[in-house]
Amino acid sequence: MRKIIALGLAILLLTLFAIPITANALSVTNTSRGIGETSSEELEQFIQTEFAKTHIPGMSVAIVDAGSTMFTGAYGDVRDTRTSFILGSISKSFTAAAIMQLVEQGKVDLDSPFVTYLPEEENADGKTTVKQLLNHTSGIRTYATPQNYKTSAIVAPYVYSNTGYGLLGKIVERVSGMEYGSYIKEHIFEPLSMTRTFVSLQEAKAAGLLADGYRNYFGFMVKQDAPYPDGEIDQWLNLPAGYIISCAEDMGKYLQMYLNQGKGILTPESINTMTSGQVDFMDTYQYGMGWMMDTRAGEMMLFHGGNVENYTTYMHILPERGIAIVVLTNACDLFIANNMVVQLADNIAYKVMGADADEIGTSDYWQNHLLINAALFIVLLIGLLPLLLFKRWRRKNREHISAADIVSLVALHGVLPTLILTIAPILGMPLSVVSGFVPDIFITLLVSSGLLYLTGVLKVGCVAAMRRSR
C-alpha cells in the first residue's frame, strides 16, 4: 500500500507541475512572394495532417503579409475564418498597444511608477514602473490576485503575471476616461476594421460567431462553457490579460498592423519598443511588451500563445520575411493538445521558412493521455482501496487497536488526503486553476481525498464504538 501511495504521488507531481512556459516578439522587412518557401497545396496538406493528430475539434489559420492574406483555412467543426475564439494571453499584446498609444499622447510614462496612475493600489511598493508590468518584471507572482499581489522594490526576474496586465487595463481606463473594452474597440478594432472582434462573451454569442469551446476530460474533448470575465479587470482571469475574442480574419488585420510598422495605430518607434527583447527567460527567449522573441532556424521569430479553460491560440511574426501567422483552436488540454497546438503553429512557421518541421507523432496524443490517466488511476486507487478493505480492517481491529494503528489511521485518512488537496496550492497553483484548466485532475484529487476522508470517518466510528462497548 505504501509503495502504491508513493508511486501515485510521484507520478501525479511529475504530471501536474511539468507545465511548459510558452513565450512570444518585431521589426519588419519586405514581404516575400508566395507563402515563404512552400506552396499553398503543400501547406494545406501538412496542416490537415498535423491537425488530425491533435484531436482538437476545430481550428482556424490565417497567414498574411503586409498587404494581403496569403493563406486561410478552417478545420474540424469551425465553419470559416470568420468564426471567433477567445484569444487567451494573445490579448496582452492589445493591452500593450493601448498603453503605447497613451505613451505617444504623453499621458503615460513607461518609466514612472504605475501607482502614479493608480494611487489606490496599496499592495504596490511605489517604485514598480509601468514598463515592469508590461515585461513581467514587477515581482507580481503568476497566480497572485489583484487582492493579494505584492510588487518588488527592484526590477525583479521575469515572472509571467495576469494580474500585472489587469493593472495595465486599469491604467488605460484611468488615463483615457473610458472603459477598457470601449477604448480597445474605438482605438484598435475599429481603425483596423476588426468587425468580428469582441470584448464581451454575450456580444460574441449574440452575433452567432463564437466557436463552441471544449475542455479535456481524461483524453476526451467535452463541449463546455467556462467562466468569462465580461468587462472585469479586477480579478486574476481578466479581460486585458486574456479574454479578447477574435477570428483568424481579424487577427490577420491586427498582425498586418505590425508588419506595416503601426499602420497609423502606433508609431514605428512604439512597435519597435513592444517587440524588442527586454527580459531574458527560458534559455534564448526574450520578452518585450505583450510579445516574445527567439531565433529559430537562423531567423528572428516573434510569437505569443494564449489559452483559457476551453480555447488555445498562437501567433507568429517572421520579421525577415514580412509574414505573420495565427492559429486559433477551440479546446484546452493543458498537458497534451495545447503543446501540440504550439508545435503545429511552430511547424507552420518552419514550413514558411523552409526549415525542418518537428512533426507531431501519430500516436502521441493517446500515448501521453494513457500515461496521465494511469497516474490518475493510481491516485484514485489510493483513495478507493482503504474503503474496499474496510471490512478486513474492522475484523482485524475488532478487539484491540494499537497506537501504531491509530497513527496509521491519522496518516492515511487525515494527512494524506489533506496533502492531495493542498499539494497544488503549496507548489503555487491554486485549486481554482487546477479545476479550470485540468478538470479531470481536479475531479480525481477531489474523489480520492473524499474517499480517504470517508473511510477515515468510518474507522473512527468503529474505534469510538469499540471504546464505548468496553
C-alpha positions in Angstrom: 0.0 0.0 0.0 2.8 2.4 0.9 4.5 1.7 -2.4 1.3 2.4 -4.3 0.8 5.7 -2.5 4.4 6.8 -3.1 4.3 5.9 -6.8 0.9 7.6 -7.3 2.1 10.8 -5.7 5.4 10.8 -7.6 3.6 10.4 -10.9 1.0 12.9 -10.1 3.6 15.5 -9.1 5.5 14.9 -12.4 2.4 15.4 -14.5 0.8 18.2 -12.5 3.7 20.6 -12.5 5.6 19.9 -15.6 3.8 22.7 -17.4 6.0 24.3 -20.0 6.0 28.1 -20.2 5.3 29.5 -23.6 6.5 32.8 -24.9 6.5 35.2 -27.9 8.3 39.1 -30.3 9.4 43.0 -34.1 10.9 45.0 -36.8 9.8 44.1 -40.3 11.3 43.8 -43.8 9.7 43.5 -47.2 7.2 40.7 -47.8 8.3 37.6 -49.8 6.4 36.1 -52.8 4.2 33.1 -52.2 4.0 31.6 -48.7 7.6 31.8 -48.0 9.4 28.6 -49.1 6.3 26.4 -49.5 3.3 26.1 -51.8 -0.3 26.6 -50.7 -1.2 23.0 -51.6 1.8 21.5 -49.6 1.0 23.7 -46.6 -2.7 22.8 -46.7 -2.0 19.1 -46.8 0.6 19.5 -43.9 -1.8 21.4 -41.7 -4.7 18.9 -42.3 -2.4 16.0 -41.4 -1.0 17.6 -38.3 -4.3 19.0 -37.1 -5.8 15.5 -37.1 -3.1 14.3 -34.7 -4.1 17.0 -32.1 -7.7 15.6 -31.6 -8.9 19.1 -31.2 -12.5 19.7 -32.5 -11.8 22.8 -34.5 -9.1 25.2 -35.8 -8.7 28.3 -37.9 -5.5 29.6 -39.5 -4.5 32.7 -41.3 -1.2 33.7 -42.9 -0.7 37.3 -44.1 1.9 39.7 -45.4 1.8 43.4 -45.1 -0.7 43.9 -47.9 -2.6 40.7 -48.4 -4.0 37.5 -47.0 -1.7 34.7 -48.3 -3.5 31.7 -46.8 -6.5 30.8 -44.7 -8.0 27.6 -43.5 -10.8 26.3 -41.3 -10.7 22.8 -39.9 -12.9 20.4 -38.0 -16.1 21.9 -36.7 -15.0 25.5 -37.5 -17.2 27.0 -40.3 -14.7 29.5 -41.6 -12.0 32.0 -40.7 -14.7 34.5 -39.5 -15.5 32.2 -36.6 -14.4 33.8 -33.3 -12.3 32.3 -30.5 -11.3 33.5 -27.0 -7.7 34.6 -27.6 -6.2 33.9 -24.1 -2.9 35.7 -23.5 -2.6 37.0 -27.1 -4.9 39.7 -25.6 -1.8 41.0 -23.7 -0.4 42.5 -26.9 -3.6 44.5 -27.4 -3.3 45.9 -23.9 0.4 46.7 -24.5 -0.6 48.5 -27.7 -3.2 50.6 -25.9 -0.6 51.6 -23.3 1.8 52.6 -26.1 -0.9 54.7 -27.7 -1.2 56.6 -24.4 2.6 56.9 -24.2 2.6 58.5 -27.6 0.0 61.0 -26.4 2.1 61.9 -23.4 -0.5 60.6 -21.0 1.6 57.6 -19.7 5.3 57.4 -18.9 6.7 53.9 -19.1 9.4 54.6 -16.5 7.0 56.2 -14.0 5.8 54.1 -11.0 2.4 52.7 -12.0 0.9 54.0 -8.7 1.3 57.4 -10.3 -1.9 56.4 -12.3 -3.4 54.1 -9.7 -2.6 55.7 -6.3 -5.2 53.5 -4.6 -3.1 50.3 -5.1 -1.9 49.7 -1.6 -0.2 46.4 -2.4 2.3 48.2 -4.7 5.7 49.2 -3.3 5.6 52.6 -5.1 8.6 52.0 -7.3 7.4 49.4 -9.8 7.1 51.0 -13.2 4.6 50.7 -16.0 7.3 49.1 -18.1 7.8 46.4 -15.4 4.1 45.5 -15.6 4.4 45.2 -19.4 7.5 42.9 -19.4 6.6 40.9 -16.3 9.4 42.1 -14.0 7.2 43.7 -11.4 7.7 40.9 -8.9 3.9 40.0 -9.0 3.7 36.2 -8.9 2.0 34.2 -11.6 -1.1 33.3 -9.6 -1.3 36.4 -7.4 -4.7 38.1 -7.5 -5.5 41.8 -7.6 -6.4 41.5 -3.9 -3.2 39.8 -2.6 -0.4 40.7 -5.1 2.9 42.2 -4.0 5.4 44.1 -6.2 9.2 44.2 -5.9 11.1 47.4 -5.0 13.7 46.4 -7.7 13.5 45.1 -11.2 12.6 41.5 -10.5 13.4 38.5 -12.6 10.8 37.6 -15.3 7.6 36.1 -13.8 4.5 35.9 -16.0 1.6 37.7 -14.4 -2.0 38.1 -15.5 -2.7 40.5 -12.6 0.1 42.8 -13.9 -1.9 43.1 -17.2 -5.1 43.6 -15.2 -3.4 46.6 -13.6 -2.4 47.9 -17.1 -6.0 47.7 -18.1 -6.9 49.8 -15.1 -4.3 52.4 -16.2 -5.9 52.5 -19.7 -9.3 53.2 -18.0 -8.0 55.8 -15.6 -5.9 57.7 -18.1 -8.3 57.6 -21.1 -11.5 58.0 -19.1 -13.1 55.1 -20.9 -13.8 51.5 -20.0 -11.1 49.2 -21.2 -13.3 47.4 -23.7 -14.6 50.6 -25.2 -11.1 52.0 -25.5 -9.8 48.9 -27.3 -12.8 48.9 -29.7 -12.5 52.6 -30.6 -8.7 52.9 -30.9 -7.7 49.4 -32.3 -10.6 47.3 -33.5 -12.5 50.0 -35.5 -9.5 51.6 -37.2 -8.3 48.1 -38.3 -11.9 47.1 -39.4 -11.8 44.2 -37.0 -15.6 43.8 -37.1 -15.7 40.3 -35.6 -13.7 41.0 -32.5 -15.3 41.4 -29.2 -14.7 42.2 -25.5 -17.9 40.5 -24.3 -18.9 36.9 -24.4 -22.6 37.8 -24.7 -21.8 40.1 -27.6 -19.9 37.3 -29.5 -22.6 34.8 -28.8 -25.4 37.2 -29.9 -23.5 37.7 -33.2 -23.5 33.9 -33.6 -19.8 33.9 -34.4 -18.2 32.2 -31.4 -16.9 28.6 -31.8 -18.0 26.1 -29.2 -15.3 25.7 -26.6 -14.1 22.3 -25.3 -12.4 21.1 -22.2 -10.4 17.8 -21.9 -11.5 15.0 -19.5 -9.2 12.0 -19.5 -8.3 12.4 -23.2 -11.9 13.1 -24.4 -13.0 16.6 -25.5 -16.2 17.7 -23.9 -18.1 20.8 -25.2 -18.3 23.1 -22.2 -18.5 26.8 -21.4 -16.2 28.3 -18.9 -16.4 31.5 -16.7 -15.8 34.6 -18.7 -14.9 37.9 -17.0 -17.2 40.2 -19.1 -15.6 43.6 -18.7 -13.8 42.6 -15.5 -10.2 43.6 -15.0 -10.0 43.3 -11.2 -9.5 39.6 -10.9 -6.8 37.0 -11.8 -8.5 36.0 -15.0 -9.3 39.3 -16.6 -10.1 40.9 -20.0 -6.8 42.8 -20.6 -4.8 39.7 -19.8 -6.6 37.0 -21.8 -10.2 37.3 -22.8 -10.5 39.4 -26.0 -12.5 37.4 -28.6 -11.5 37.4 -32.3 -11.3 35.4 -35.5 -8.4 34.5 -37.8 -9.6 37.0 -40.4 -9.5 39.9 -37.9 -6.3 38.7 -36.4 -4.7 38.8 -39.8 -5.6 42.5 -40.0 -4.2 43.0 -36.5 -0.9 41.3 -37.4 -0.7 43.4 -40.6 -0.6 46.4 -38.4 2.7 45.2 -37.0 4.0 44.3 -40.5 3.2 47.8 -41.6 5.1 49.4 -38.7 2.0 50.6 -36.9 -0.3 51.4 -39.8 -1.4 54.7 -38.1 -2.4 52.8 -34.9 1.1 53.1 -33.4 4.3 54.7 -34.5 7.2 52.6 -35.7 9.1 53.5 -32.5 6.3 52.1 -30.4 6.2 48.9 -32.5 9.9 48.5 -32.0 9.6 49.1 -28.2 6.9 46.4 -27.9 8.8 43.8 -30.0 12.4 44.4 -28.8 13.7 41.9 -26.3 13.8 43.5 -22.9 13.9 40.5 -20.5 15.7 37.1 -20.9 14.0 33.9 -19.8 13.9 30.3 -20.9 17.3 29.9 -22.5 17.2 32.1 -25.6 13.7 33.5 -25.2 13.1 37.2 -24.6 10.0 39.1 -23.6 9.2 42.6 -24.9 5.7 44.0 -24.2 3.0 41.5 -25.0 5.4 39.8 -27.4 8.1 37.1 -27.1 11.1 36.6 -29.2 13.6 33.9 -30.2 15.9 32.9 -33.0 14.7 29.8 -34.9 16.3 28.2 -37.9 18.6 31.3 -38.1 15.8 33.8 -38.2 14.2 36.1 -35.6 10.7 34.9 -34.7 8.1 36.9 -32.7 5.3 35.0 -31.1 2.8 34.7 -28.2 0.5 31.9 -27.2 -2.7 32.0 -25.2 -5.1 29.6 -23.5 -8.1 29.9 -21.4 -10.2 27.0 -20.0 -11.6 26.0 -23.4 -9.6 27.7 -26.1 -5.9 27.6 -27.2 -4.2 30.1 -29.6 -0.8 31.0 -31.0 0.6 33.8 -33.3 3.9 34.3 -35.0 5.6 37.1 -36.9 8.6 36.4 -39.2 10.1 39.9 -39.5 12.8 39.0 -42.1 10.1 37.6 -44.4 7.3 40.1 -43.6 4.9 37.3 -42.9 2.6 36.7 -39.9 0.7 33.6 -38.8 -2.2 33.0 -36.4 -3.6 29.6 -35.2 -6.8 29.6 -33.2 -8.3 26.4 -31.7 -11.4 25.7 -29.6 -10.2 23.4 -26.9 -7.9 23.4 -23.8 -6.0 20.2 -23.0 -3.2 21.7 -20.8 -0.6 18.9 -20.8 -1.1 17.3 -24.3 -3.1 19.0 -27.0 -2.1 22.6 -26.0 1.5 21.7 -26.5 0.6 20.2 -29.9 -1.0 23.5 -30.9 2.2 25.3 -30.1 4.1 22.6 -32.1 1.7 22.8 -35.0 2.0 26.6 -35.1 5.8 26.5 -34.9 5.8 23.9 -37.7 3.7 26.1 -40.0 6.3 28.9 -39.4 9.1 26.4 -40.2 7.4 25.4 -43.4 7.1 29.0 -44.4 10.8 29.5 -43.6 11.8 26.3 -45.5 13.2 24.8 -42.3 12.6 21.2 -41.0 9.4 20.7 -39.1 9.2 18.6 -36.0 6.0 16.7 -36.9 3.6 15.6 -34.2 3.7 11.8 -33.6 0.7 10.0 -34.9 0.1 8.2 -31.5 1.5 11.0 -29.2 -2.0 12.1 -28.1 -3.3 8.9 -26.8 0.1 7.6 -25.5 0.6 10.7 -23.4 -3.0 10.6 -22.1 -2.7 7.0 -21.2 0.3 7.8 -19.0 -1.6 10.7 -17.3 -4.7 8.5 -16.9 -2.6 5.7 -15.4 -1.2 8.2 -12.8 -4.7 9.4 -12.1 -6.0 5.9 -11.8 -3.3 5.2 -9.2 -4.3 8.3 -7.2 -8.0 7.2 -7.4 -6.9 3.7 -6.3 -5.2 5.2 -3.3 -8.5 6.6 -2.2 -10.6 3.6 -3.1 -8.5 0.7 -1.7 -8.9 1.6 2.0 -12.7 1.7 1.5 -12.7 -1.7 -0.3 -10.6 -3.2 2.5 -12.6 -1.6 5.3 -14.3 -4.8 6.4 -11.0 -6.5 6.7 -9.7 -3.6 8.8 -12.7 -3.8 11.0 -12.3 -7.5 11.6 -8.6 -7.1 12.3 -9.1 -4.3 14.9 -12.4 -5.6 16.4 -10.9 -6.4 19.8 -7.9 -4.1 20.0 -6.4 -1.2 18.1 -2.8 -0.3 18.8 -1.2 3.1 19.0 0.6 2.3 15.7 -2.7 1.6 14.1 -4.1 5.0 15.3 -1.0 6.8 13.9 -1.5 4.9 10.6 -5.2 5.9 10.5 -4.4 9.6 11.1 -1.7 9.5 8.4 -3.7 7.7 5.8 -7.1 9.4 6.3 -6.1 12.8 7.7 -2.6 13.8 6.5 -2.6 12.1 3.0 -6.0 13.4 1.7 -5.1 16.8 3.0 -1.8 16.6 1.2 -3.6 15.5 -2.0 -5.8 18.6 -1.8 -3.2 21.1 -0.8 -0.1 20.0 -2.8 -1.1 22.1 -5.8 -1.6 25.3 -3.7 1.6 24.6 -1.7 3.5 24.4 -5.0 1.9 27.7 -6.2 -1.1 26.6 -8.3 -4.5 27.4 -6.7 -7.1 24.7 -6.8 -9.3 27.1 -8.8 -6.7 27.0 -11.5 -6.5 23.2 -11.4 -10.3 23.0 -11.6 -10.4 25.4 -14.5 -7.6 24.2 -16.7 -7.2 20.4 -15.8 -10.7 19.5 -14.6 -10.1 15.7 -14.8 -7.1 16.0 -12.5 -9.2 18.2 -10.1 -12.0 15.6 -10.1 -9.5 12.8 -9.4 -7.9 14.7 -6.5 -11.3 15.5 -5.1 -12.7 12.0 -5.3 -9.6 10.3 -4.0 -9.3 12.6 -1.0 -13.0 12.4 -0.3 -12.9 8.6 -0.3 -9.9 8.7 2.2 -11.8 11.1 4.5 -14.9 9.0 4.3 -13.1 5.8 5.1 -11.4 7.6 8.0 -14.7 8.7 9.4 -15.9 5.1 9.2 -12.8 3.8 11.0 -13.0 6.5 13.7 -16.7 5.5 14.2 -15.6 1.9 14.7 -12.9 2.9 17.2 -15.4 5.0 19.1 -18.0 2.2 19.2 -15.3 -0.3 20.4 -14.3 2.0 23.3 -17.9 2.6 24.3 -18.6 -1.1 24.4 -15.6 -1.6 26.7 
